[in-house]
Amino acid sequence: MIKYLALLQRWNATYNLTAVRAPAQMLTLHLVDCLAIVPALRRHAGSRPQRVLDVGSGGGLPGVVLAALNPAWDVTCVDSVGKKAAFIQQAAVELRLANLHSQHSRVEQLRGDPFNLVTSRAFASLPDFVNLTRAHLSPGGAWVAMKAKHPDVELAALPANVDVFHVEQLDVPELGAERCLVWMRPSL
């Protein structure tokens, strides 16, 4: 994770991958924030390997973290900005993460097999997130959205065919702000 953070800092100086510049802030606001979701996703997955799609991945958050800490998972990060997708590809090479893949595409134009988990962190509203990624979610799969405060307005705007089965509060050390994971799946 420290190698990833150093790589993110180096590329950020040239390619503006994130507005956060200070290394200590990157550690807390990006890395620790994404590490906080790992136990929840592992609990959900159990011993089953996962195919994960991280939408609007930016500098690879949380996709790179998930790939690094879960080598049996196949993680694809998609971003519509070419320099961000290139950074994720470079991170996969430099960090030797054979399970990490990068796609330069808009998510609605992405092609390929569906995913068990579709994640996002600061990608879009919940209704837009589920509508844009529905075709990429495998049967029995789940959407997992990282949000700051409990997103009451976004939850109320979700389509009727989306079941919110859990809103999980997260404790992010040193952050001092609210964070939660919104777990959703298509209604049966």
Steps between C-alpha positions, in 0.01 A plus 500: 500500500790736569642430152159577351476825694848605382404420141177699534693798638758484219241481221275755667771766468476476121157359419277651770336171603365643825457844656661373820872580490642456850629146565345483849162605360530245216565233760186581699260634237578239237684195627357459851153593370516216245658254743193548723277319249718189463362307804140560388565380145690196626212412734260520209721291270589234753747260340363559148733679258337815367489682169493867598427802281612830651315777317646849462814371662705817455838426653394142570300551816381257626586261213878489546458450876254214445727330245809534720334358810295230327725322247230240419262776389495624140467881515427724202518877540315707242542872449408726209816709546791350307779617732324342799452170320868511395604558861304196617664288230840624609413426865409143402842458336712670768317335790495163320124465531406249230141511629464875434373622162434846364240606245490844340129527427172646611336231710189490282719413198701231680467147360580167662387246754301616803643555849408370848565840657472842341658770717520876486654777703389851408383389155137609476171511684364161603225502233754584226747243635252210486348606169836540325642172633198267505618312189833426671358339815483121499192317630530489878753784493499819707564867450715653774520879512733690729327810631574766757188565704194275487360590153129529587405706192687268260350191662150641458569563129605141422285308251242264651686201356806563722513349847720677756581210729749672729646840578816434696667770706878503468761607749790660316788564743629859510233622257256665737214485249205276430538218250268218399461221248168466321432137400244450223379230265227469239162413648374155421 
